[in-house]
């Protein structure tokens, strides 16, 4: 008897076509931060998602309602919190954006990341 196991998802395997979008116009501060997302996995309850994201140079206001793990694969991003904090991330860096974070994402060089989001 063969048991059925869910397939393993490999993020850097070919995946679905990326969807293109922009932040809401009233949140954009500089540039034209066009973004793409290629979601590669969603849990059955829809609360956990992961995939690949890209972002063009620009900045916008963010309000995180979810916890998001990020591993930057390309580019340079500066994250500024409304509390005055500021962190610069570059390719190779991994970090978590916690639910409740508010501030600004500023992409200084075109960026690409793996993401894992828990709502």
C-alpha positions, 0 to 999 in steps of 0.5 A: 500500500502506498501512502499519499504525502503532500508534494514538497514545494521548492521555491526556486523551481519554475512556478506560476506566472508572477502577478504585477501590482503597485501599492495603493496610490496614496501610499506611494512616496517616491518612484514607481514601486511596481511589484510582482508576486509569484505565490508558490505555496498556500496552506489549506486554511489560507493563513500561510503563504510563501513565494517570490516577490520583486520590487522596483526602485521607490518607496511606500508606506506599509502597515503589516497585519501579518508576520512575514519572513523575508530573505533578500536575494537581490537588491537593497532595501531600507525599512524605516519604522514610524518609531524612528528605527531604520534598517538597511538590508541587502542580498543575503540578509534575512529578517522578519517584518512583524504584524503591527509594524508601520513605516516605509519600505524604500527600495534603493536597488531593484529587489527580489526576495523569498517570502513566507507570510503567516496571517 
